[in-house]
Amino acid sequence: MASGQIDIETIKAMLGLCDEDLVKPLPIPTKWSKPFWEAALQHKLVLKKCSKCGNIDHPPYMYCTACMADDHEWVEASGKGTLAAYAINIFGVPFPFWADLPYVVALIDLAEGPRMISNIVECDHDRLENGMELEVVFDDVTDEVTLPKWRPVDESRRG
């Protein structure tokens, strides 16, 4: 075990678990979110913008949450945001996430307006600060799923 993290094999041995018990859940794209996940595979962050009123929703819904229209377009986001709030998980998470402890779950205010829930990575936890500038990075979890995550723009805050 490096840097205080518990490795998967230790978890399995401690609790008598099998590989299937430790599979992390992955997003299941819906008809209206599929373009978001397809873009993420290409390391692009896209957002669903209402063609009627211009509102940008995230997560992508079936219809615009501002005017209820279902006519929309996908626009490429800047990949910039600010940290609105965060929590550092150190225990009490489902088994599949134990090997990742400690990890940060955050609310990120995107430059385009909506708020996204994601993880902060490549960051010294002692240097997290609400309001800090973030940039998107992409985690290729499988050949079919890539997750957008966030890291500090300021390299001195990275760890």
N, C-alpha and C positions, 0 to 999 in steps of 0.2 A: 504494500500500500504506500502510495506516494502522497505527500502533502495532506495527510489526514483523511483522505478519502477511503471509503470502504469499497473494495473491489467486488465485482459480481460473484466470483467464486466463493469469497468469504461469506457473502450474504446467503448464497445457496446452501453452503455447509452449515451455517449457524441455524438456519430455519427449516432445513430439509425441503427446499424448494427445487423445482425443475426449471429448465430454460423457459418454458411457456409461462410460468408464474412471473417472470421478469421482463416480459415483452412490453415496451412502452407503447401507449396508445398513439396512433398517428391520425392526422386529419383525414376525414372522409369527405372529399369534395362533393358539393351539391351542384345542381344545374346552375345556380346563380353564383357559386363561389369558384367553380372550376377554372375560369380564366385567371383568377388570383393565384391559384396553386400552379397552373401551367406557367405563368410568368415567373413565379418563384424558382421553378426548376431551371429557368434561364438566368437566374440571379438578377431579376428585375422585380421591383416593387410596384404594383399597380393598384389603383383604387377605382371604385365604381362611382361614376359621376352622373347625376341626373341630367338628362338632356333637356328637361323642361325648366327646372329651377336652378340647376347648377350645384345643388347640394352634393357633398361627397360623403358617402357612408362607409364605415368600417366597423365591424365586419360587413361584407356585402350581403345585403338582404334581397328578397324577391322584388321589392319595390322601394321607392324613395321614402325614407322615414320623414321627410319634410313635407312633401306634397302628394305622396302616394302614387306617383306616376311609375310606370314600369318601363319607360323608354330611357336608356342609359348608354353610356360609353365607358370604356376602360381607359384611364389616363395613367401614364407613367409618373410615379411620385418622385420627388427629389431624393428620397432616402435620408432626409434630415429630420430631426425631431429633438424634443427636450424631455428630460425625465420629470414626470409629474409626481410620481410616488413609487415606492419600491418596498419589497420585503425580502429579507435574506432567509431562505429556508435552511435550517440547520438540523431539523428532525421532524418527525410526524408527517412524513410524506409516504405515498404508496411505494411498495417494494421496488418497482422498476426504476425509481428515481433515487434510491439510496446511493448508488455509485456516483451520482452527480453532486451530492451534498458537499459543501454548502453551495447553493445556487440562488440567483436573484430573479424574482418575478417582478415585472414593472409595468407601470402605465406610462406610455410614451405619447406625448402630444406631437402629432405629425405636423410638419410645416404646412400641409394642405388643410389642416383643420381637425380631422377626426383624431380620436384617441385609440391606440392599439395596446393590447396586452401581449407581452412577449418577455424574453429573457435578456438580461444584460450580461454580456460575455466580455472576456479580455479586459476585465476591470478589477483593480484592487478594491475590495469591498469597503475598506476604510476611506476610500476617496470618492465614494458615491455621494452625490448631493443633488437634491431636487433642484430643477432648473438647469442642470448641466446639459450641454449640447451632445447629441448622440448621432451616430450614423448607422445605417443598416449594414449588416453582414449576413451571409447566407450559410446555413448549416445543411449540407447534403446528407440527410439522415439515411436515405435509401436511394436507389436508382429512380424511384417514383415520387419521393417526397423530399422537398427542400423547405426548411423553416427559416423565415426571416427572423433574425435576432439583432441586437443592438449593442454597440460599443461606444465608449467616449470618443468624441472628436479629438479632445486634448490627449495626446499620447502620454503625457506625464501622469495621467490618471489610470492608464492601463497597467494591468498586472499579470 
